[in-house]
Amino acid sequence: MARNKKTAIRLYDVSSAIEFILDETKSPYLRAICLYETQIAVSFGEKLNRRQMTRKVSPAQWLAVPENVLASACLCSSIRLLQYIQSNRQLNGTSSKDLIDNQDARDVLNHILLTPDGLKKIATAYRPKILDAKLRNRRRRQRRYAPLYDVSLRWPEVSGSTLRGGWSTALQLFRPKIGTDAHSTVRKYYPGLRGRSSAYKFKDRGDYLAAFVWLRHYRGGLFRPRQLSRASFAKRLLADVLDVPRLIEFFGRYEFIRGQLIKRGYKLLPLAQIHQVRPIEIAISPLPEELLEAVSSVRSES
């Protein structure tokens, strides 16, 4: 029986990517590709392990991401953007054979073909529909543990309590037994929550991206990757990257949520000192009394 090949990993510098995305002097098409790559990186990436950390000067701001997933993000988004450029030229009556004369198209082609690992990306990338399917599966998996971060952020601060919104606090969601009213209440508010084993599976390395996960699931998502198979993919991706104030606002919200979770004991991906980005406060409502009572009552009985 053939052995399964170990997935190759690429180390991805999120802060440098964000700096490039926000730099309006760069090609909007290359920034759009970088935006999609970064969205994919924070969807599939993990905290670096000890060996990987020794390879970087500022290891905290890097993620370990499956190489074939990042290659797919680059190649598929590039092709969709080239198709968008081509369709616009045809609408304007421009001959398709002159596509190479278009500066935006040349930027994208050079990004694919002339970078050192360009051919490797072509060889290892998934088809767009496969990457879309992987993203759907990843979102479903995140729904299993995203409620833990929501509870951490919304847990009330009570003087003298040992529960202060950290990991052990979030685990209170699993205390109610199946079949009880308390368990039904928890599932009412968090229907996607799965068992304690799922929570522990993603602890530490998965929690490193908790702020991104929370924003994606509870605040809509500018940073939720768009579906490659949608006809509007390229147009909407370009619109996203051209709306720099909205991007800066998103990263400011990330910094705020990251700060709140750090206060509760989480260790999260930092962004380097990106000059445009400052924490932007988000109103976070407290947990519903019904839910808080369901979890607290079980704790007091045990």
C-alpha positions as CSV (number, residue, x, y, z in Angstrom):
1,M,0.0,0.0,0.0
2,A,1.4,3.4,-0.9
3,R,2.1,5.7,1.9
4,N,0.2,9.0,2.2
5,K,2.4,11.9,1.3
6,K,2.8,14.5,4.1
7,T,1.2,17.8,3.2
8,A,3.8,20.4,2.3
9,I,3.6,23.6,4.4
10,R,4.4,27.2,3.4
11,L,5.1,29.8,6.0
12,Y,3.0,33.0,5.3
13,D,3.7,36.5,6.7
14,V,0.3,37.9,7.3
15,S,1.4,41.4,8.4
16,S,3.5,41.9,5.3
17,A,0.6,40.7,3.1
18,I,-1.7,43.2,4.8
19,E,0.8,46.0,4.2
20,F,0.8,45.1,0.5
21,I,-3.0,44.9,0.3
22,L,-3.4,48.4,1.8
23,D,-0.7,50.0,-0.4
24,E,-2.7,51.9,-3.1
25,T,0.5,52.5,-5.1
26,K,0.6,48.8,-6.1
27,S,-1.4,47.1,-8.9
28,P,-5.0,46.6,-7.7
29,Y,-5.0,43.2,-9.4
30,L,-1.9,42.0,-7.5
31,R,-3.4,43.4,-4.3
32,A,-6.6,41.5,-5.0
33,I,-4.7,38.3,-5.5
34,C,-2.9,39.0,-2.2
35,L,-6.2,39.7,-0.4
36,Y,-7.6,36.4,-1.5
37,E,-4.4,34.5,-0.5
38,T,-4.5,36.1,2.9
39,Q,-8.2,35.2,3.4
40,I,-7.2,31.7,2.6
41,A,-4.2,31.8,4.9
42,V,-6.3,32.8,7.9
43,S,-8.9,30.2,7.0
44,F,-6.5,27.3,6.8
45,G,-3.4,28.4,8.7
46,E,-2.1,27.5,12.1
47,K,0.4,28.7,14.6
48,L,4.0,27.8,13.8
49,N,5.5,24.9,15.7
50,R,8.8,25.2,17.5
51,R,10.9,24.1,14.6
52,Q,9.2,26.5,12.2
53,M,9.6,29.4,14.6
54,T,13.4,29.0,14.5
55,R,13.3,29.8,10.8
56,K,11.8,33.3,11.2
57,V,12.9,36.6,12.8
58,S,9.3,37.5,14.0
59,P,7.7,34.1,14.1
60,A,4.5,35.2,15.9
61,Q,3.2,37.0,12.8
62,W,3.6,34.0,10.5
63,L,1.2,31.2,9.8
64,A,1.9,27.6,8.6
65,V,-0.5,27.0,5.7
66,P,-0.9,24.0,3.4
67,E,1.2,24.8,0.3
68,N,-1.3,23.4,-2.2
69,V,-4.1,25.6,-0.7
70,L,-2.1,28.8,-1.0
71,A,-1.1,27.8,-4.5
72,S,-4.7,27.3,-5.4
73,A,-5.6,30.7,-4.0
74,C,-3.0,32.4,-6.1
75,L,-3.6,30.5,-9.3
76,C,-7.4,30.4,-9.3
77,S,-7.8,34.0,-8.3
78,S,-5.3,35.1,-11.0
79,I,-7.1,33.2,-13.7
80,R,-10.5,34.6,-12.7
81,L,-9.0,38.1,-12.8
82,L,-7.5,37.5,-16.2
83,Q,-10.9,36.3,-17.4
84,Y,-12.4,39.5,-16.0
85,I,-9.9,41.6,-17.8
86,Q,-10.6,39.7,-21.0
87,S,-14.4,40.0,-20.8
88,N,-14.1,43.7,-20.2
89,R,-11.9,44.1,-23.3
90,Q,-14.3,42.2,-25.4
91,L,-17.2,44.4,-24.2
92,N,-15.1,47.4,-25.2
93,G,-14.5,46.0,-28.6
94,T,-10.8,45.2,-28.0
95,S,-9.2,42.2,-29.8
96,S,-8.5,39.3,-27.5
97,K,-5.1,38.8,-29.1
98,D,-4.0,42.1,-27.6
99,L,-4.5,41.0,-24.1
100,I,-0.8,40.8,-23.5
101,D,-0.6,44.6,-24.2
102,N,-2.8,45.3,-21.1
103,Q,-0.6,46.3,-18.1
104,D,-3.0,44.7,-15.6
105,A,-2.9,41.4,-17.5
106,R,0.9,41.5,-17.7
107,D,1.1,42.1,-14.0
108,V,-1.1,39.0,-13.3
109,L,0.7,36.8,-15.8
110,N,4.1,37.8,-14.4
111,H,2.9,37.1,-10.9
112,I,2.1,33.5,-12.0
113,L,4.9,32.7,-14.4
114,L,7.9,34.7,-13.4
115,T,7.9,34.2,-9.6
116,P,10.4,31.5,-8.4
117,D,7.6,29.1,-7.4
118,G,5.2,29.9,-10.2
119,L,5.3,26.6,-12.1
120,K,5.1,24.7,-8.8
121,K,1.9,26.6,-8.0
122,I,0.5,25.5,-11.4
123,A,1.4,21.9,-10.7
124,T,0.0,21.7,-7.2
125,A,-3.1,23.9,-7.3
126,Y,-6.6,22.5,-6.9
127,R,-9.4,23.3,-9.3
128,P,-11.7,26.2,-8.2
129,K,-14.6,24.0,-7.3
130,I,-12.4,21.9,-5.1
131,L,-11.1,24.9,-3.2
132,D,-14.6,26.2,-2.8
133,A,-15.6,22.8,-1.3
134,K,-12.7,22.9,1.1
135,L,-13.7,26.4,2.2
136,R,-17.3,25.2,2.9
137,N,-16.0,22.3,4.9
138,R,-13.7,24.6,6.8
139,R,-16.5,27.0,7.7
140,R,-18.6,24.1,8.9
141,R,-15.7,22.9,11.1
142,Q,-15.2,26.4,12.5
143,R,-18.9,26.5,13.5
144,R,-18.2,23.6,15.9
145,Y,-15.9,25.7,18.1
146,A,-16.6,29.4,17.2
147,P,-19.1,29.5,20.1
148,L,-16.3,29.1,22.5
149,Y,-14.8,32.4,21.5
150,D,-18.2,34.1,21.6
151,V,-18.7,32.9,25.2
152,S,-15.2,34.1,26.1
153,L,-15.9,37.6,24.7
154,R,-19.4,38.0,26.2
155,W,-18.8,36.4,29.7
156,P,-19.6,38.9,32.5
157,E,-16.8,40.0,34.8
158,V,-17.8,39.1,38.3
159,S,-15.6,40.1,41.3
160,G,-14.2,37.0,43.0
161,S,-15.2,34.6,40.3
162,T,-12.6,32.1,39.0
163,L,-14.2,32.2,35.6
164,R,-12.9,35.3,33.7
165,G,-13.7,34.5,30.1
166,G,-10.8,32.3,29.2
167,W,-10.6,28.7,27.8
168,S,-11.9,27.1,31.0
169,T,-14.8,29.5,31.0
170,A,-15.8,28.6,27.4
171,L,-15.7,24.9,28.4
172,Q,-18.7,25.6,30.6
173,L,-20.8,25.2,27.5
174,F,-20.2,21.4,27.7
175,R,-21.3,21.0,31.3
176,P,-25.1,20.5,30.7
177,K,-26.0,16.9,30.1
178,I,-27.7,15.8,26.9
179,G,-31.5,15.7,27.4
180,T,-31.6,18.4,30.1
181,D,-33.2,21.8,29.7
182,A,-29.8,23.5,30.2
183,H,-28.4,21.5,27.2
184,S,-31.3,22.5,25.0
185,T,-30.8,26.1,25.9
186,V,-27.1,25.9,25.0
187,R,-28.0,24.3,21.6
188,K,-30.7,26.9,21.0
189,Y,-28.1,29.7,21.0
190,Y,-25.2,27.7,19.5
191,P,-26.7,25.0,17.2
192,G,-23.4,24.4,15.4
193,L,-21.5,23.6,18.7
194,R,-20.0,20.1,18.8
195,G,-18.5,18.1,21.7
196,R,-15.6,18.8,24.0
197,S,-13.3,16.6,21.9
198,S,-13.7,19.0,19.0
199,A,-12.9,21.9,21.2
200,Y,-9.7,20.3,22.5
201,K,-8.7,19.3,18.9
202,F,-8.4,22.9,17.9
203,K,-7.0,24.3,21.2
204,D,-3.8,26.3,21.0
205,R,-2.8,26.1,17.3
206,G,-6.4,26.6,16.1
207,D,-7.1,29.3,18.8
208,Y,-4.3,31.4,17.3
209,L,-6.9,32.7,14.8
210,A,-9.8,33.0,17.2
211,A,-10.3,36.7,16.5
212,F,-10.6,36.0,12.7
213,V,-13.0,33.1,13.4
214,W,-15.2,35.2,15.7
215,L,-15.4,38.1,13.2
216,R,-16.2,35.8,10.4
217,H,-19.0,34.0,12.2
218,Y,-20.5,36.7,14.3
219,R,-19.9,40.0,12.4
220,G,-20.4,39.0,8.8
221,G,-17.3,38.8,6.8
222,L,-15.4,41.2,4.7
223,F,-12.6,38.7,5.3
224,R,-14.7,35.7,4.3
225,P,-13.3,34.3,1.0
226,R,-15.6,34.7,-1.9
227,Q,-16.6,31.6,-4.0
228,L,-14.4,31.2,-7.0
229,S,-17.2,29.5,-8.9
230,R,-19.4,32.6,-8.8
231,A,-19.5,34.7,-11.9
232,S,-19.0,37.9,-9.9
233,F,-15.9,36.7,-8.0
234,A,-13.3,38.9,-9.8
235,K,-15.5,42.0,-9.8
236,R,-16.3,41.7,-6.1
237,L,-12.8,40.8,-5.1
238,L,-11.5,44.0,-6.9
239,A,-14.2,46.0,-5.2
240,D,-13.1,44.7,-1.8
241,V,-9.4,45.5,-2.3
242,L,-10.2,49.0,-3.7
243,D,-12.3,49.9,-0.6
244,V,-9.2,50.5,1.5
245,P,-11.1,52.4,4.3
246,R,-13.3,49.4,4.8
247,L,-10.3,47.1,5.0
248,I,-8.6,49.3,7.5
249,E,-11.8,49.3,9.6
250,F,-11.8,45.5,9.5
251,F,-8.2,45.1,10.6
252,G,-8.9,47.7,13.4
253,R,-11.8,45.5,14.6
254,Y,-9.5,42.5,14.5
255,E,-7.0,44.3,16.7
256,F,-9.8,45.2,19.2
257,I,-11.2,41.6,19.4
258,R,-7.7,40.3,19.6
259,G,-7.0,42.6,22.5
260,Q,-10.2,41.5,24.3
261,L,-9.3,37.8,23.9
262,I,-5.7,38.3,25.0
263,K,-7.1,39.8,28.3
264,R,-9.0,36.5,28.7
265,G,-5.8,34.4,28.3
266,Y,-5.7,33.6,24.6
267,K,-2.5,33.9,22.5
268,L,-3.4,35.2,19.1
269,L,-1.8,36.2,15.8
270,P,-0.4,39.7,16.1
271,L,-0.3,42.2,13.3
272,A,2.9,44.2,12.9
273,Q,2.8,48.0,13.4
274,I,0.8,48.7,10.2
275,H,0.6,52.5,10.3
276,Q,-3.0,52.8,9.0
277,V,-4.5,50.3,11.5
278,R,-5.6,51.2,15.0
279,P,-8.0,49.2,17.2
280,I,-11.6,50.0,16.6
281,E,-14.0,49.1,19.4
282,I,-17.0,46.9,18.7
283,A,-20.1,46.8,20.9
284,I,-20.2,43.3,22.3
285,S,-23.5,42.4,24.0
286,P,-23.5,40.3,27.2
287,L,-24.6,36.7,27.1
288,P,-28.4,36.2,27.4
289,E,-29.5,35.6,30.9
290,E,-31.2,32.4,29.9
291,L,-27.9,31.0,28.5
292,L,-25.8,32.2,31.4
293,E,-28.3,30.7,33.9
294,A,-28.3,27.4,32.1
295,V,-24.5,27.1,32.3
296,S,-24.1,28.6,35.7
297,S,-26.9,26.4,37.3
298,V,-25.1,23.2,36.2
299,R,-21.8,24.5,37.7
300,S,-23.5,25.3,41.0
301,E,-25.0,21.9,41.2
302,S,-21.8,20.0,40.5
